[in-house]
Amino acid sequence: MDNLAGAIRFLVDKPDARGAFNLAAPNSVTNAQLAKILGRVMRRPSYFPVPAFVLRVLLGKKATLVLGGAQIVPKRLIDAGYTFKFPEAEAAFRGLLK
């Protein structure tokens, strides 16, 4: 949330920032990496990622966003000078839990 709000605020305050910007964090993770990170952050065992069929049941067509492995890089945002408060997933989750 801090990254998203910070990026939006940065772009609002930057008059020369025009057009579309990806607001994704700069370092994406796989489903398996995400499961391990969440387990570590929440101090819970994490033996395996959520099975694909479970995500399909829970998310429907949106599951392809999670399972497809899109590599979204916020290049224009970084080039504009934005610095992410939480560039890594683990730090972002720790920030959410504070």
C-alpha distances in whole Angstrom, upper triangle without the diagonal:
4,5,5,6,8,10,11,12,14,15,16,18,20,23,24,21,22,22,19,16,15,11,11,11,14,15,16,17,20,20,22,20,17,19,21,17,16,20,20,17,18,21,23,25,24,27,26,23,23,26,26,28,25,22,25,26,23,21,24,24,20,21,22,19,18,22,23,21,20,20,17,17,16,19,19,16,17,21,20,19,15,14,11,10,10,12,13,12,13,12,8,10,12,9,8,11,12
4,5,5,6,8,10,10,12,14,15,16,18,21,22,20,21,22,20,17,15,11,12,11,14,15,16,18,21,22,24,21,19,21,22,18,18,21,21,17,19,22,24,27,26,29,28,25,26,29,29,31,29,26,28,30,26,25,28,28,24,24,25,22,21,25,25,23,22,21,18,18,15,18,19,15,16,19,18,16,13,11,9,7,8,11,13,12,14,11,8,11,12,8,9,12,12
4,6,5,6,9,10,10,12,14,15,16,19,20,17,19,19,17,13,12,8,9,7,10,12,14,16,19,20,23,20,18,21,21,18,18,22,21,18,20,23,25,27,26,28,27,25,25,28,27,30,28,25,27,29,26,24,27,26,22,23,24,20,19,23,23,21,19,18,15,14,12,15,15,11,12,16,15,14,10,9,6,6,6,8,11,11,13,11,8,11,13,10,11,15,15
4,5,5,6,9,10,11,12,14,15,18,19,16,17,17,14,11,10,6,8,9,12,14,15,17,20,21,23,21,19,22,23,20,20,23,23,20,22,25,27,29,27,30,28,25,25,28,27,29,27,24,26,28,24,22,25,24,20,22,22,18,18,22,22,20,18,18,14,14,12,15,15,11,13,16,15,15,11,11,9,10,10,11,14,13,16,14,11,13,16,13,12,16,17
4,6,5,6,8,10,11,12,14,17,19,16,17,18,16,13,13,10,12,12,15,18,18,21,24,24,27,25,22,25,26,23,22,26,25,22,24,27,29,31,30,33,31,28,28,31,30,32,30,27,29,30,27,25,28,27,23,25,25,22,22,26,26,24,22,21,18,17,15,17,17,13,15,18,16,15,12,12,10,10,12,14,16,16,18,16,13,15,17,14,13,17,17
4,6,5,6,9,10,11,12,16,17,14,17,18,16,13,13,10,12,12,14,17,18,21,24,25,28,25,23,26,26,23,23,26,26,23,25,28,30,32,31,33,32,30,30,33,32,34,33,29,31,33,30,28,30,29,26,27,27,24,24,27,27,25,23,21,18,17,14,16,15,11,13,15,13,12,9,9,8,8,10,12,15,16,18,15,13,16,17,14,14,18,17
4,5,5,6,9,10,10,14,14,11,13,14,13,9,10,7,10,10,12,15,17,20,23,24,27,25,22,26,27,23,24,27,27,24,26,29,31,33,31,34,32,29,29,32,31,33,32,29,30,32,29,27,29,28,24,26,25,22,22,25,25,23,20,19,15,14,10,13,11,8,10,12,11,10,7,8,8,10,11,12,15,16,19,17,14,17,19,16,16,20,20
4,5,5,6,9,10,12,14,11,12,13,12,10,11,8,11,13,15,18,19,22,25,26,29,27,25,28,29,26,26,29,29,26,28,32,33,35,33,36,34,31,31,33,32,34,33,29,31,32,29,26,29,27,24,26,26,22,23,27,26,24,22,21,17,16,13,15,13,10,13,15,12,13,10,12,12,13,15,16,19,19,22,20,17,19,21,18,18,22,22
4,5,5,6,9,11,14,11,14,15,15,13,14,12,15,15,17,21,22,25,28,29,32,29,27,30,31,28,28,31,31,28,29,33,34,37,35,38,37,34,34,36,35,37,36,32,34,35,32,30,32,31,28,29,30,26,27,30,30,28,25,24,20,19,15,17,15,12,14,16,13,13,10,12,12,13,15,17,20,21,23,21,18,21,22,19,19,22,22
4,6,5,6,10,11,9,12,14,14,12,13,11,14,15,16,19,21,24,28,29,32,29,27,31,31,28,28,32,31,28,30,34,35,37,36,38,37,34,34,37,36,38,37,33,35,37,34,31,34,32,29,30,30,26,27,30,29,27,25,23,19,17,14,15,12,9,11,13,9,9,7,9,11,12,15,16,19,21,23,20,18,22,23,19,20,24,23
4,5,5,8,9,6,8,10,11,9,11,10,14,15,16,20,22,25,28,30,32,30,28,32,33,29,30,33,33,30,32,36,37,39,37,40,38,35,35,37,36,38,37,33,34,36,34,31,33,31,27,29,29,25,26,30,28,27,24,22,18,16,13,14,11,8,11,12,9,10,9,12,13,15,17,17,21,22,25,23,20,24,25,22,22,26,26
4,6,7,10,8,10,12,13,12,14,13,17,18,20,23,25,28,31,32,35,33,31,34,35,32,32,35,35,32,34,37,39,41,39,42,40,37,37,39,38,40,38,35,36,38,35,32,34,32,29,31,31,27,29,32,31,30,27,25,22,20,16,17,14,12,15,16,12,13,12,15,16,17,20,20,24,25,27,25,22,25,27,23,24,27,27
4,6,9,9,11,14,15,14,17,16,19,20,21,24,26,30,33,34,37,34,32,36,37,33,33,37,36,33,35,38,40,42,41,44,42,39,39,42,40,43,41,38,39,41,38,35,37,36,32,34,34,30,31,35,34,32,29,27,24,22,18,18,15,13,15,15,12,12,11,14,16,17,20,21,24,26,28,26,23,27,27,24,25,28,27
4,6,6,9,12,14,13,16,15,18,19,20,24,26,29,32,34,37,34,33,36,37,34,34,38,37,34,36,40,41,43,41,44,42,39,40,42,40,43,42,38,39,41,39,36,37,36,32,34,34,30,31,34,33,31,28,26,22,20,16,16,13,11,13,13,9,10,10,14,16,18,21,21,24,26,29,26,24,28,29,26,26,30,29
4,5,8,11,14,14,17,17,21,22,23,27,28,32,35,37,39,37,35,39,40,37,37,41,40,38,40,43,45,46,44,47,45,42,42,44,42,45,44,40,41,43,40,37,39,37,34,36,35,32,33,36,35,33,30,28,24,22,18,18,14,13,16,15,11,13,14,17,19,22,24,24,28,29,32,30,28,31,32,29,30,33,33
4,6,10,12,13,16,17,20,22,22,25,27,31,34,36,39,36,35,39,40,37,37,41,40,38,40,43,45,46,44,47,45,42,42,44,42,44,43,40,41,43,40,37,39,36,33,35,34,31,33,35,33,32,28,26,23,20,17,16,12,12,14,12,9,12,13,17,19,22,24,24,27,29,32,30,28,31,33,30,31,34,34
4,7,9,9,12,13,17,18,18,22,24,27,30,32,35,33,31,35,36,33,34,38,37,35,37,40,42,43,41,43,41,38,38,40,38,40,40,36,37,39,37,33,35,33,30,32,30,27,29,31,30,28,24,23,19,17,13,13,9,9,12,11,7,10,11,15,17,20,22,21,24,26,29,27,25,28,30,27,28,31,31
4,7,8,12,14,17,19,20,23,24,28,31,33,36,34,32,36,37,35,35,39,39,36,39,42,43,44,42,44,42,38,38,40,37,40,39,35,36,38,36,32,34,31,28,31,29,26,28,31,29,27,24,22,19,17,14,14,10,11,14,13,10,14,14,18,19,22,24,23,26,27,31,29,27,30,32,29,29,33,33
4,7,10,13,16,18,19,22,23,26,29,30,34,32,31,34,36,33,34,37,38,36,38,41,42,43,40,42,40,36,36,37,35,37,36,33,33,35,33,30,30,28,25,28,26,23,26,28,26,25,21,20,17,16,13,13,10,11,14,14,12,15,15,19,20,23,24,23,26,26,30,29,26,29,32,29,29,33,34
4,7,9,12,15,16,19,19,23,25,27,30,29,27,30,32,30,30,34,34,33,34,38,38,39,37,38,36,32,32,33,31,33,33,29,29,32,30,26,27,24,22,24,22,19,22,24,22,21,17,17,13,13,10,11,9,9,13,13,12,15,15,18,18,21,21,20,23,23,27,26,24,26,29,27,26,30,31
4,6,9,12,12,16,16,20,22,24,27,26,24,28,29,27,27,31,31,29,31,34,35,36,34,36,33,30,30,31,29,32,31,27,28,31,29,25,27,24,21,23,22,18,20,23,21,19,16,14,11,10,7,8,6,6,10,11,10,13,11,14,14,17,18,16,19,20,23,23,20,23,25,23,23,27,28
4,6,9,10,13,13,16,19,20,23,22,20,24,25,23,24,27,28,26,28,31,32,33,30,32,29,26,26,28,26,28,28,24,25,28,25,22,24,21,18,20,18,15,17,19,17,16,12,11,7,7,5,8,8,7,10,12,12,14,12,14,13,16,16,14,16,17,20,20,17,20,23,21,21,24,26
4,7,9,12,12,15,18,19,22,21,19,22,24,21,21,25,25,23,25,28,29,30,28,30,28,25,25,27,25,28,27,23,25,27,24,21,23,22,18,20,19,15,16,19,18,16,14,13,9,9,6,10,10,8,10,13,12,13,11,12,10,13,12,12,14,14,18,17,14,17,19,18,17,21,22
4,6,9,8,12,14,16,19,17,15,19,20,18,18,22,22,20,23,26,26,27,25,27,25,21,22,24,22,25,24,21,22,25,22,20,22,20,17,17,17,13,13,16,15,13,11,10,7,7,6,10,11,9,11,14,14,15,12,12,10,12,11,10,11,11,15,15,12,14,17,16,16,19,21
4,6,7,10,13,15,18,15,14,17,18,15,16,20,20,18,21,23,24,25,23,25,23,21,21,24,23,26,25,22,24,26,24,21,24,23,19,19,19,15,15,17,17,14,12,11,8,7,7,10,12,10,10,14,15,14,11,10,7,10,8,6,7,8,12,11,9,12,15,14,14,18,19
4,6,10,13,16,18,15,15,19,19,16,18,21,21,20,23,25,26,27,24,26,24,22,23,25,24,28,27,24,26,28,26,24,26,25,21,21,20,17,16,18,17,14,12,9,8,6,6,8,11,10,8,12,14,13,11,10,8,11,9,6,8,10,13,13,12,15,17,16,17,20,22
4,7,10,13,15,12,12,15,15,13,16,19,18,17,20,22,23,24,21,23,21,19,20,22,22,25,25,22,24,27,25,23,25,24,21,20,19,16,15,16,16,12,12,9,9,8,9,11,15,13,12,15,17,16,14,13,10,12,10,6,6,7,11,11,11,13,16,16,17,20,21
4,7,10,12,10,9,13,14,12,14,17,17,17,19,22,22,22,19,20,18,16,17,19,18,22,21,18,20,23,22,20,22,21,18,16,15,13,11,13,12,9,9,7,8,8,11,13,16,15,15,18,20,19,17,16,13,15,12,9,8,8,11,13,12,13,16,17,17,20,22
4,7,8,6,6,10,10,10,12,14,15,15,17,19,19,19,15,17,15,12,14,16,16,19,19,16,19,22,20,19,21,20,17,15,15,13,10,11,12,9,10,9,11,12,15,17,20,19,18,22,24,23,21,19,16,17,14,11,9,7,10,13,12,13,16,17,17,19,22
4,5,5,6,9,10,10,12,14,15,16,18,20,19,18,14,15,12,9,11,13,12,16,16,14,16,19,18,17,19,18,16,13,13,12,9,9,10,7,10,10,12,14,17,20,23,22,22,25,27,26,24,23,20,21,17,15,13,11,13,16,15,15,18,20,19,21,24
4,6,5,6,9,10,11,12,14,15,16,18,16,15,12,12,9,6,7,9,9,13,13,11,13,16,15,14,17,17,14,11,12,11,7,7,10,8,12,13,15,17,20,23,25,25,24,28,29,29,26,25,22,22,19,17,14,12,13,17,16,15,18,20,19,20,23
4,5,5,6,9,10,11,13,14,16,16,15,13,9,9,7,5,8,10,11,15,14,13,16,18,18,17,20,20,18,15,15,15,11,11,13,11,15,15,18,20,22,25,28,27,26,30,32,31,28,26,23,24,20,18,15,13,13,17,17,15,18,21,20,21,24
4,5,5,6,9,10,11,12,14,15,14,13,10,11,9,8,11,13,14,18,17,16,19,21,20,19,22,22,20,17,17,16,12,13,15,12,15,15,16,18,20,23,26,25,24,27,29,28,25,23,20,20,16,15,12,9,10,14,14,13,15,18,18,18,21
4,5,5,6,8,10,10,12,14,13,13,10,12,10,8,10,13,14,17,15,14,17,19,17,17,20,20,17,15,16,14,11,12,14,12,14,15,16,17,19,22,25,24,23,27,28,27,24,22,19,19,15,14,11,8,9,12,12,10,13,15,15,15,19
4,6,5,6,9,10,11,12,10,10,6,8,7,5,7,11,13,16,14,13,17,18,16,17,20,21,18,16,17,16,12,13,16,15,17,18,19,21,23,26,29,27,27,30,32,31,28,26,22,22,18,18,14,11,11,14,14,12,14,17,16,16,19
4,6,5,6,9,10,10,9,8,6,8,8,8,11,14,16,19,17,17,20,22,20,21,24,25,22,19,20,19,16,16,19,17,19,19,21,22,24,27,30,28,27,31,32,31,28,25,22,21,18,17,13,11,10,13,14,12,13,17,17,16,19
4,5,5,6,8,10,10,10,9,11,11,10,13,16,18,21,19,18,21,23,21,21,24,25,22,20,21,19,16,17,19,17,19,19,20,20,22,24,27,25,24,28,29,28,25,22,19,18,14,14,10,8,6,9,10,8,10,13,13,13,16
4,5,5,6,8,8,9,8,11,11,10,12,15,17,20,17,16,20,21,18,19,22,24,21,19,20,19,15,17,20,18,20,20,21,22,23,26,29,26,26,30,31,29,26,24,20,19,15,16,12,9,8,11,10,7,9,12,11,11,14
4,6,5,6,5,6,5,9,10,10,12,16,18,20,18,18,21,22,20,21,24,26,23,21,23,22,18,19,22,20,23,23,24,25,27,30,32,30,29,33,34,32,29,27,23,22,18,19,15,12,10,13,14,11,11,15,14,13,16
4,6,5,6,8,8,11,13,13,15,19,21,24,22,21,25,26,23,24,28,29,26,24,25,24,20,21,24,22,24,24,25,25,26,29,32,29,28,32,33,31,28,25,22,20,17,17,14,12,8,11,13,10,10,14,14,12,15
4,6,8,10,10,14,15,15,17,20,22,25,22,21,25,26,23,24,27,28,25,23,25,23,20,22,24,22,24,24,24,24,25,28,30,27,27,30,31,29,26,23,19,17,14,16,13,10,7,9,10,7,6,10,10,9,11
4,5,9,10,13,15,15,16,20,22,24,21,20,24,24,22,23,26,28,25,23,26,24,21,23,25,24,26,26,26,27,27,31,33,30,30,33,34,32,29,26,22,20,17,19,16,13,10,12,13,9,9,12,11,9,11
4,7,9,12,15,16,17,21,23,25,23,22,26,26,24,25,29,31,28,26,28,27,23,25,28,26,28,28,29,29,30,33,35,33,32,36,37,35,31,28,25,23,20,21,18,15,12,14,15,12,11,15,14,12,14
4,6,10,12,13,14,18,21,22,20,20,24,24,22,23,27,29,26,24,26,25,22,23,26,25,27,28,29,30,31,34,37,34,34,37,38,37,33,31,27,25,22,23,20,17,14,17,17,14,14,17,16,14,17
4,6,9,11,13,16,19,21,19,19,23,23,22,23,26,28,26,24,26,25,21,22,25,24,27,27,29,30,32,35,37,35,35,38,40,38,35,32,29,27,24,24,21,18,15,18,19,16,16,20,19,17,20
4,6,8,10,13,16,18,16,17,20,21,19,21,24,25,23,20,22,22,18,18,22,20,23,24,26,27,29,32,35,33,32,36,37,36,33,31,27,26,22,22,19,16,14,18,18,15,16,20,19,18,21
4,7,10,12,15,17,16,17,20,21,20,22,24,26,24,21,22,23,19,18,21,20,24,25,27,29,31,33,37,35,34,38,39,38,35,33,30,29,25,25,21,18,17,21,21,18,20,23,22,21,25
4,7,8,11,14,13,14,17,18,17,19,21,22,21,17,19,19,16,15,18,17,21,22,24,26,29,31,34,33,33,36,38,37,34,32,29,28,25,24,20,17,17,21,21,18,20,23,22,22,25
4,6,9,11,10,10,14,15,15,15,18,19,17,14,15,16,12,11,15,14,17,19,21,23,26,29,31,30,30,33,35,34,32,30,26,26,22,22,19,15,16,19,19,17,19,22,20,20,24
4,6,8,7,7,10,11,11,12,14,16,15,11,14,14,11,10,14,14,18,20,21,24,26,29,32,31,31,34,36,35,32,31,27,27,24,23,20,17,18,21,20,17,20,23,21,21,25
4,6,5,7,9,10,11,12,14,15,15,11,13,14,11,10,13,14,18,20,23,26,28,31,34,33,33,36,38,38,35,34,30,30,27,26,23,20,21,24,23,21,24,26,24,25,28
4,5,5,6,9,10,10,11,12,12,8,9,12,9,7,10,12,15,18,21,24,26,29,32,31,32,35,36,37,34,33,30,30,27,26,24,21,22,25,24,22,25,27,25,26,30
4,5,5,6,9,10,10,12,12,9,11,14,12,10,13,16,19,22,24,27,29,32,35,34,35,38,39,40,37,36,33,33,30,29,27,24,25,28,27,25,28,30,27,28,32
4,5,5,6,8,10,12,12,9,12,14,12,11,15,17,19,22,24,27,29,32,34,34,34,38,39,39,36,35,31,32,28,28,26,22,23,26,24,22,25,27,24,25,29
4,5,5,6,7,10,9,6,9,10,8,8,12,14,16,19,20,24,26,29,31,30,31,34,35,35,32,32,28,29,26,25,23,20,21,24,22,20,23,25,22,23,27
4,6,5,5,7,8,5,8,10,10,9,12,15,17,20,21,25,27,30,32,31,33,35,36,37,34,34,31,31,28,28,26,23,25,27,25,23,27,28,25,27,30
4,6,6,9,10,8,11,14,13,13,16,18,20,24,24,28,30,33,35,34,35,38,39,40,37,36,33,33,30,30,28,25,26,29,27,24,28,29,26,27,31
4,6,9,9,8,12,13,12,13,16,18,19,23,23,26,28,31,33,32,33,36,37,37,34,33,30,30,27,27,26,22,24,26,24,21,25,26,23,23,27
4,6,5,5,9,9,9,11,13,15,17,20,20,23,25,28,29,29,30,33,34,34,31,31,28,28,26,26,24,21,23,25,22,21,24,25,22,24,27
4,5,6,8,10,11,11,13,16,17,21,21,25,26,30,31,30,32,35,35,36,34,34,31,32,29,28,27,24,26,29,26,25,28,29,26,27,31
4,5,6,8,10,10,11,14,15,19,19,23,24,27,28,28,30,33,33,35,32,32,30,31,29,28,27,24,27,29,26,25,29,29,27,29,32
4,5,6,7,9,10,12,13,16,16,20,21,24,25,25,27,30,30,31,29,29,26,27,25,24,23,21,23,25,22,22,25,26,23,25,28
4,5,5,6,8,11,12,15,16,20,22,25,27,26,28,30,31,32,29,29,26,27,24,24,22,19,22,24,22,21,24,25,23,25,28
4,5,5,5,8,9,13,14,18,20,23,25,25,26,29,30,31,29,29,26,28,25,23,22,20,23,25,23,22,26,27,25,27,30
4,6,5,7,7,11,11,15,17,20,21,21,23,25,26,27,25,25,22,24,21,20,19,17,20,22,20,20,23,24,22,24,27
4,6,6,8,11,12,15,18,21,23,22,23,26,27,28,25,25,22,23,20,19,17,15,17,20,18,17,21,22,20,22,25
4,6,8,12,14,17,20,22,25,25,26,28,30,30,28,28,25,26,23,21,19,17,19,22,21,20,23,25,23,25,28
4,6,9,12,15,18,20,23,23,24,26,28,29,27,27,24,26,23,21,20,18,21,24,22,22,25,26,25,27,30
4,6,9,12,16,18,21,21,21,23,25,26,24,24,21,23,20,18,17,15,18,21,19,20,23,24,23,25,28
4,6,9,12,15,17,18,18,20,22,23,22,22,20,22,20,17,17,16,19,21,19,20,24,24,23,26,29
4,6,10,12,15,15,15,17,20,21,19,19,17,20,18,15,15,14,18,20,18,20,23,23,23,26,28
4,7,9,11,12,13,15,17,18,16,17,15,18,16,13,14,14,18,19,17,19,22,22,22,25,27
4,5,9,9,9,11,13,14,13,14,13,16,15,12,13,14,18,18,17,19,22,21,22,25,27
4,6,5,6,9,10,11,10,11,10,14,14,11,14,15,18,18,16,19,22,20,21,24,26
4,5,5,6,8,10,10,12,12,16,16,13,16,18,21,21,19,22,25,23,24,28,29
4,5,5,6,9,9,12,13,17,17,15,18,20,23,23,21,24,26,25,25,29,30
4,5,5,7,6,9,10,13,14,13,16,18,21,20,18,21,23,21,22,26,26
4,5,5,5,7,9,12,13,11,15,17,20,18,17,21,23,21,22,26,26
4,5,7,10,12,16,17,15,18,21,24,22,21,25,26,25,26,29,30
4,6,9,12,15,17,16,19,22,25,23,22,25,27,24,26,29,29
4,6,10,13,15,14,18,20,23,20,20,23,24,22,24,27,27
4,6,9,12,11,15,17,20,17,16,20,21,19,20,24,23
4,6,9,8,12,15,17,14,14,17,18,16,18,21,21
4,5,5,9,11,13,11,10,14,15,13,14,18,18
4,6,9,11,12,9,8,12,12,10,12,15,14
4,5,7,8,6,5,9,9,8,10,13,13
4,7,9,8,7,11,12,11,13,16,17
4,6,6,6,9,10,11,13,15,16
4,6,5,6,9,10,11,13,15
4,5,5,6,9,10,11,13
4,6,5,6,9,10,11
4,5,5,6,9,10
4,5,5,6,9
4,5,5,7
4,5,5
4,6
4
